[in-house]
C-alpha cells in the first residue's frame, strides 16, 4: 500500500513508537510526588517544551488534550464571548459549535471585508483555521488578526494541519489548537495554546491537572510521542521543500492527464492536493485507487464516510459536480518520486476505465 493520506493521520515512525512504548512501560502518574511520578512529569514537560519551541510560546501556555477536536472545543466553549463566528471552510468540529459562518472567496480564503462585515454586530470569538485540511489553502492570518482585535473580539486558530508543515505564529491568535497524529505522533493527543492573561474555563473538571484547565491524568505515552514527532520533523528541516517539489511534480502530471487542481494559484500546504477527476464520483475514485494499492481520501477523514459533497468546496462556490468528483491526496516526509509516478499511472488508468467519455 502506498500511503498518500497524511492529512488524515500520518504514520508513526519506529523511533516515535519506541519512545511511546518506553514511557508506557515505565509508568508513573505525573501528579504523584514519588520518583516514578516525577519521572513521568519530566517526560510530559520535555514534550511541552518541544511544542512551545515549535510554535514560539511559553510552555505554561500550552494545555494538553485528547486531540484537535477537544482543543478546539476547549477554546470555543471556554471563552466568555456572546457568539462564535467560524469561516465556512472550518473543520466540522468547529462548525458544529459556531453560531454563524464567515463566507470565503473562490479560493477558500476569508477576505478582510467579509470578516469586517461579520464583526459589525459586536464582539465574537472568531475561528479561522491556519490551513485547510482538504485543500491545503493557507489563510492570511497576519492580515485578518488585526481586524479581529480592532473589533474587540478574540481569534481562535485551528492549526492542526499547519503544525510542522509551515511556520506557526501564535502571536496572531488568542488560542490555537494542535494535534499530534497529523505530524507523525500517536492518535489521541493534542494541545491548546492559550494567550497569557486569557482564561479558558475548563470543560473537564475533577482535578488540578494542566494548571486547572483540563482535569484528568495526562496521557503520558501520547504526549511523549507528540514531543518525539515534533523533534523528528525539526531534525529533517528540508522535508517541506522536498515534498513541495513532489507535490508540484504530481500536479503537473495530473493536469496533463486531464485533472483539475482546486485552489492551485494561492498559497497552500506543501503536501496537499485537492484534485478533481471529471465524470467520476469521489467515493468511486477512492475505492478504485484503494484496490490499486493507494490510500487517499474524499474530503476530511472525519466526514469522508458520508455520501455528500465537501462543505469546503461548496463554500468556495464549486458546483456539486466539482465537489462530488474531488479527492484529497496528501503527501508526507516518506513519500518518494517512485510513489508519485506510480500514483499518476494509477490515476490515469482509473480515469480511462471509469470516465464515461472513454
HELIX and SHEET records of a PDB file:
HELIX    1   1 UNK A   14  UNK A   26  1                                  13    
HELIX    2   2 UNK A   35  UNK A   55  1                                  21    
HELIX    3   3 UNK A   59  UNK A   61  5                                   3    
HELIX    4   4 UNK A   68  UNK A   78  1                                  11    
HELIX    5   5 UNK A   92  UNK A   95  1                                   4    
HELIX    6   6 UNK A  112  UNK A  118  1                                   7    
HELIX    7   7 UNK A  119  UNK A  121  5                                   3    
HELIX    8   8 UNK A  141  UNK A  150  1                                  10    
HELIX    9   9 UNK A  170  UNK A  172  5                                   3    
HELIX   10  10 UNK A  210  UNK A  212  5                                   3    
HELIX   11  11 UNK A  220  UNK A  235  1                                  16    
HELIX   12  12 UNK A  239  UNK A  256  1                                  18    
HELIX   13  13 UNK A  282  UNK A  291  1                                  10    
HELIX   14  14 UNK A  311  UNK A  315  1                                   5    
HELIX   15  15 UNK A  320  UNK A  323  1                                   4    
HELIX   16  16 UNK A  337  UNK A  354  1                                  18    
SHEET    1   A 2 UNK A   2  UNK A   3  0                                        
SHEET    2   A 2 UNK A 294  UNK A 295  1                                        
SHEET    1   B 7 UNK A  62  UNK A  65  0                                        
SHEET    2   B 7 UNK A 190  UNK A 194 -1                                        
SHEET    3   B 7 UNK A 175  UNK A 179 -1                                        
SHEET    4   B 7 UNK A 154  UNK A 158  1                                        
SHEET    5   B 7 UNK A 125  UNK A 127  1                                        
SHEET    6   B 7 UNK A  84  UNK A  87  1                                        
SHEET    7   B 7 UNK A 100  UNK A 102  1                                        
SHEET    1   C 3 UNK A 260  UNK A 261  0                                        
SHEET    2   C 3 UNK A 272  UNK A 276 -1                                        
SHEET    3   C 3 UNK A 326  UNK A 330 -1                                        
END                                                                             
